[in-house]
Amino acid sequence: MSIPTLDRPLHEEAVQRPAGGTGDKVFRSLTRGAGILILVIMALIAIFLFWKAIPAFQANTANFFTTTAWFPDQTPPVFGIAALAFGTIATAVIAMVLAVPVGIGIALFITVYAHARIASALGFVTDLLAAVPSIIFGLWGLEVLMGHMQGLMQWLNDYLGFIPIFKNTQDLYTRSIMIAAVVLAIMILPTISSLTREVFLQVPRDHIEAAWALGATRWEMVRLAVLPYGRPGMISASMLGLGRALGETIAVALVLSASFDINWHLTEPGGNTFAANIALQFNEAGPIGLSALIASGLVLFVITLAVNMAARLIIAGRSEFRGTE
């Protein structure tokens, strides 16, 4: 009896697929149009911000990027974004340092360690926390957190004061960048935790079972199967949290004592951010002042866009972030 042979390997066999119908073509066109529309809207926003910022750039008599003062409506106008950039980046970075490890830990606990009932309840509470308005966080930070953090910041000054960022030379521990960063960390924590949890739930069961079959402990299974697969999602969730931290307005305005000085002593009163400054100055600004605020908004727009583009490049450029490879 002769054994039948194949003309080509099985994996090269052609798969007959039905031709795309009218519904597929319409759906493809709609999705492509939605993607193009997003790019067009972003381009229009950038053009609008730049166009409205031109009068401020032309009238300013100081270096826009290095000046810390903000007097756009005086004669001659003098203003710059150095202090705003410092406050925005400092609060966002500290918030990320605090929120990302905790958010990922919560997501791991819910998906890997917790009992089903506890995981369901904790996941619901986390999602509910993400829906709390930012002004509530700001009021809570102003009335509750600020008073309770004074002891901690005084301890940081007493025992870690040799590090410049923890040293306090004014003996005042309210309305500081550190308090604003903690409020931001609590605000972005639900976003990071919820999105990371959904990514961890999508880890292929085969990866987990393979780790168990090799004799891995629970932590080794997490390290070898869950974290590599979920790394792109963790980065994306962190970038979304960072975007909210960079653009938060009311909560930061309530807990910061707005100033235009670059102060590396993060436990001392003072600091300002792009969004908070725009909210506080908008109603009182004159024509050049409004243009200056829009110019600062343009800088914030560019910073946020650059951060998200960098995250996408990191994910796309490193093959180890792709958990299936």
C-alpha positions as CSV (number, residue, x, y, z in Angstrom):
1,M,0.0,0.0,0.0
2,S,1.5,3.3,-1.0
3,I,1.5,6.1,1.5
4,P,-0.1,9.3,0.1
5,T,2.2,12.3,0.1
6,L,1.4,15.9,0.3
7,D,2.5,18.4,-2.3
8,R,3.3,21.0,0.4
9,P,3.3,21.1,4.2
10,L,0.1,21.4,6.0
11,H,0.8,24.8,7.3
12,E,1.1,26.0,3.8
13,E,-2.3,24.7,2.8
14,A,-4.4,27.5,1.5
15,V,-7.4,28.4,3.7
16,Q,-10.5,29.3,1.8
17,R,-12.0,32.4,3.3
18,P,-15.2,34.0,2.2
19,A,-14.8,37.2,0.4
20,G,-15.4,40.4,2.3
21,G,-19.0,41.5,2.0
22,T,-20.5,45.0,2.0
23,G,-20.6,45.0,5.8
24,D,-16.9,44.3,6.1
25,K,-16.0,47.1,3.6
26,V,-18.3,49.6,5.4
27,F,-16.8,48.7,8.8
28,R,-13.2,48.9,7.4
29,S,-14.0,52.3,6.0
30,L,-15.5,53.6,9.2
31,T,-12.6,52.5,11.3
32,R,-10.1,54.0,8.9
33,G,-12.1,57.2,8.9
34,A,-12.2,57.3,12.7
35,G,-8.4,56.9,12.9
36,I,-7.9,59.6,10.3
37,L,-10.4,61.9,12.1
38,I,-8.4,61.6,15.4
39,L,-5.2,62.6,13.7
40,V,-7.0,65.6,12.0
41,I,-8.5,66.7,15.3
42,M,-5.1,66.5,17.1
43,A,-3.5,68.5,14.2
44,L,-6.2,71.1,14.4
45,I,-5.8,71.5,18.2
46,A,-2.0,72.0,17.7
47,I,-2.6,74.6,15.0
48,F,-5.1,76.4,17.1
49,L,-2.8,76.5,20.2
50,F,0.1,77.7,18.1
51,W,-1.9,80.4,16.3
52,K,-3.3,81.8,19.5
53,A,0.1,81.7,21.2
54,I,1.8,83.8,18.5
55,P,0.9,87.2,20.1
56,A,2.4,86.2,23.4
57,F,5.6,85.0,21.7
58,Q,5.9,88.3,19.9
59,A,5.2,90.5,22.9
60,N,7.3,88.6,25.5
61,T,10.5,90.4,26.4
62,A,12.0,87.5,28.3
63,N,13.1,84.0,27.4
64,F,9.9,82.0,27.3
65,F,11.6,78.7,28.3
66,T,14.0,79.8,31.0
67,T,12.2,82.7,32.8
68,T,10.4,81.8,36.0
69,A,8.3,85.1,36.4
70,W,4.8,85.3,35.1
71,F,3.7,88.9,34.3
72,P,2.3,88.8,30.8
73,D,0.0,91.8,31.2
74,Q,2.5,94.3,32.5
75,T,4.4,96.7,30.3
76,P,6.6,95.2,28.9
77,P,5.4,91.6,29.3
78,V,7.7,89.3,31.1
79,F,6.8,85.6,31.5
80,G,8.2,82.1,31.1
81,I,7.4,78.5,31.7
82,A,10.4,77.3,33.6
83,A,8.7,77.1,37.0
84,L,5.5,75.7,35.5
85,A,7.5,72.9,33.7
86,F,9.4,72.1,36.8
87,G,6.2,71.9,39.0
88,T,4.3,69.9,36.4
89,I,7.1,67.3,35.8
90,A,8.0,67.0,39.5
91,T,4.5,66.3,40.7
92,A,3.8,63.9,37.8
93,V,7.1,62.0,38.3
94,I,6.6,61.6,42.1
95,A,3.0,60.5,41.6
96,M,4.2,57.9,39.1
97,V,6.9,56.6,41.5
98,L,4.2,56.2,44.2
99,A,1.3,54.9,42.1
100,V,2.8,52.5,39.5
101,P,4.2,49.9,41.9
102,V,1.1,50.0,44.1
103,G,-1.2,49.9,41.1
104,I,0.6,46.9,39.6
105,G,0.7,45.2,43.0
106,I,-3.1,45.6,43.4
107,A,-3.7,44.2,39.9
108,L,-1.5,41.2,40.7
109,F,-3.2,40.6,44.0
110,I,-6.7,40.7,42.4
111,T,-5.8,38.5,39.5
112,V,-3.4,36.0,41.0
113,Y,-3.5,35.9,44.8
114,A,-6.9,36.9,46.1
115,H,-10.0,34.7,46.5
116,A,-12.6,35.1,43.9
117,R,-15.0,37.0,46.1
118,I,-12.4,39.3,47.5
119,A,-11.0,39.9,44.1
120,S,-14.5,40.8,42.8
121,A,-15.2,43.2,45.6
122,L,-11.7,44.8,45.5
123,G,-12.0,45.2,41.7
124,F,-15.3,46.9,42.0
125,V,-14.0,49.3,44.7
126,T,-11.0,50.2,42.5
127,D,-13.2,50.9,39.5
128,L,-15.5,53.0,41.6
129,L,-12.5,55.0,42.9
130,A,-11.7,55.9,39.3
131,A,-15.0,57.6,38.9
132,V,-14.6,60.0,41.9
133,P,-14.4,63.7,40.6
134,S,-11.0,65.3,40.9
135,I,-12.3,68.2,43.0
136,I,-13.2,65.6,45.7
137,F,-9.6,64.4,45.8
138,G,-8.5,68.0,46.0
139,L,-10.8,68.9,48.9
140,W,-9.8,65.7,50.7
141,G,-6.1,66.5,50.2
142,L,-6.7,70.0,51.5
143,E,-8.7,69.1,54.6
144,V,-7.4,65.7,55.5
145,L,-4.2,64.6,53.8
146,M,-2.3,67.9,54.3
147,G,-2.6,67.8,58.1
148,H,-1.7,64.1,58.4
149,M,1.3,64.4,56.1
150,Q,3.1,67.0,58.1
151,G,4.5,64.4,60.5
152,L,5.8,62.3,57.6
153,M,7.5,65.3,55.9
154,Q,9.0,66.5,59.1
155,W,10.4,63.0,59.6
156,L,11.9,63.1,56.0
157,N,13.5,66.5,56.9
158,D,14.9,65.2,60.2
159,Y,16.3,61.9,58.9
160,L,16.8,62.4,55.2
161,G,17.4,66.1,55.1
162,F,20.9,65.5,53.7
163,I,19.1,64.8,50.4
164,P,18.1,68.2,49.0
165,I,14.6,67.3,47.9
166,F,13.7,66.3,51.4
167,K,15.3,69.2,53.2
168,N,12.9,71.9,54.6
169,T,14.5,75.3,55.5
170,Q,11.2,77.1,56.2
171,D,9.8,74.7,58.9
172,L,6.5,74.8,57.0
173,Y,5.1,71.5,55.6
174,T,1.8,72.5,53.9
175,R,0.8,73.2,50.2
176,S,4.0,71.6,48.9
177,I,4.8,69.7,45.7
178,M,5.1,66.5,47.7
179,I,1.5,66.7,49.0
180,A,0.2,67.5,45.5
181,A,2.1,64.5,44.2
182,V,0.5,62.2,46.7
183,V,-3.0,63.5,45.8
184,L,-2.1,62.8,42.1
185,A,-0.8,59.4,42.9
186,I,-4.1,58.5,44.6
187,M,-6.0,59.9,41.6
188,I,-4.1,57.9,39.0
189,L,-3.9,54.7,41.0
190,P,-7.3,53.3,40.0
191,T,-6.6,53.9,36.3
192,I,-3.3,52.1,36.4
193,S,-4.7,49.3,38.5
194,S,-7.8,48.7,36.5
195,L,-6.1,48.7,33.1
196,T,-3.3,46.5,34.4
197,R,-5.8,44.0,35.9
198,E,-7.6,43.7,32.6
199,V,-4.2,42.9,30.9
200,F,-3.3,40.3,33.4
201,L,-6.6,38.6,33.0
202,Q,-5.8,38.2,29.3
203,V,-2.6,36.2,29.9
204,P,-2.9,32.9,27.9
205,R,-3.8,30.0,30.2
206,D,-1.2,27.9,28.4
207,H,1.6,30.2,29.6
208,I,0.4,29.8,33.2
209,E,0.0,26.1,33.0
210,A,3.4,25.7,31.4
211,A,5.0,27.6,34.4
212,W,3.2,25.3,36.9
213,A,4.3,22.2,34.9
214,L,7.9,23.3,35.2
215,G,7.6,23.4,39.0
216,A,7.5,27.2,39.3
217,T,6.3,28.8,42.5
218,R,3.5,31.4,42.4
219,W,5.9,34.3,42.2
220,E,8.0,32.5,39.6
221,M,4.9,31.9,37.5
222,V,4.0,35.7,37.8
223,R,7.6,36.6,36.9
224,L,7.9,34.2,33.9
225,A,4.4,34.2,32.5
226,V,2.2,37.1,33.7
227,L,4.6,40.1,33.8
228,P,6.3,39.5,30.4
229,Y,2.9,39.1,28.7
230,G,1.4,42.1,30.5
231,R,4.4,44.5,30.1
232,P,3.0,46.4,27.2
233,G,-0.3,46.8,29.0
234,M,1.5,48.0,32.2
235,I,3.4,50.6,30.2
236,S,0.2,51.8,28.4
237,A,-1.7,52.0,31.7
238,S,1.2,54.0,33.3
239,M,1.3,56.4,30.4
240,L,-2.5,57.0,30.7
241,G,-2.0,57.7,34.4
242,L,0.9,60.0,33.6
243,G,-1.2,61.9,31.1
244,R,-3.9,62.5,33.8
245,A,-1.2,63.5,36.3
246,L,0.3,66.0,33.8
247,G,-3.1,67.6,33.0
248,E,-4.8,67.6,36.4
249,T,-6.1,71.0,37.4
250,I,-8.5,71.5,40.3
251,A,-7.0,69.0,42.8
252,V,-3.5,70.5,42.3
253,A,-4.7,74.1,42.5
254,L,-6.4,73.4,45.8
255,V,-3.3,71.8,47.5
256,L,-0.5,73.9,46.0
257,S,0.6,77.4,47.1
258,A,1.1,78.7,43.6
259,S,4.5,80.4,43.1
260,F,6.8,80.8,40.1
261,D,10.0,79.7,41.8
262,I,12.0,76.5,41.1
263,N,12.4,75.0,44.5
264,W,14.1,71.6,44.8
265,H,13.0,71.3,48.5
266,L,9.8,69.5,47.6
267,T,8.5,69.5,51.1
268,E,8.3,73.3,51.3
269,P,5.3,75.4,50.3
270,G,5.2,76.5,46.7
271,G,5.1,75.2,43.2
272,N,2.9,75.5,40.2
273,T,1.8,73.5,37.2
274,F,0.6,74.3,33.7
275,A,-3.0,73.2,34.2
276,A,-3.3,74.8,37.7
277,N,-1.9,78.1,36.5
278,I,-4.2,78.2,33.5
279,A,-7.2,77.6,35.7
280,L,-6.2,80.2,38.3
281,Q,-5.1,82.9,35.8
282,F,-7.6,82.6,33.0
283,N,-10.4,84.8,34.4
284,E,-8.0,87.7,35.3
285,A,-5.8,87.6,32.2
286,G,-5.8,90.3,29.5
287,P,-5.3,89.7,25.8
288,I,-1.5,89.0,26.1
289,G,-2.1,87.0,29.3
290,L,-4.7,84.8,27.6
291,S,-2.2,84.2,24.7
292,A,0.5,83.4,27.2
293,L,-1.7,80.8,29.0
294,I,-2.5,79.2,25.6
295,A,1.3,79.2,24.9
296,S,1.8,77.3,28.1
297,G,-1.0,74.9,27.2
298,L,0.8,74.3,23.9
299,V,3.9,73.3,25.8
300,L,1.9,70.9,27.9
301,F,0.3,69.5,24.8
302,V,3.7,68.8,23.3
303,I,5.0,67.3,26.5
304,T,2.1,64.9,26.7
305,L,2.3,64.0,23.1
306,A,6.1,63.3,23.4
307,V,5.6,61.1,26.4
308,N,3.0,58.9,24.7
309,M,5.0,58.7,21.5
310,A,8.1,57.6,23.6
311,A,6.0,54.9,25.3
312,R,4.8,53.6,21.9
313,L,8.3,53.5,20.6
314,I,9.5,51.6,23.7
315,I,6.8,49.0,23.3
316,A,7.3,48.6,19.5
317,G,11.1,48.6,19.6
318,R,11.7,45.9,22.2
319,S,10.6,42.4,21.3
320,E,10.7,41.2,24.9
321,F,7.6,43.2,25.6
322,R,5.7,40.9,23.4
323,G,4.7,38.1,25.7
324,T,3.9,35.6,22.9
325,E,7.4,35.6,21.4
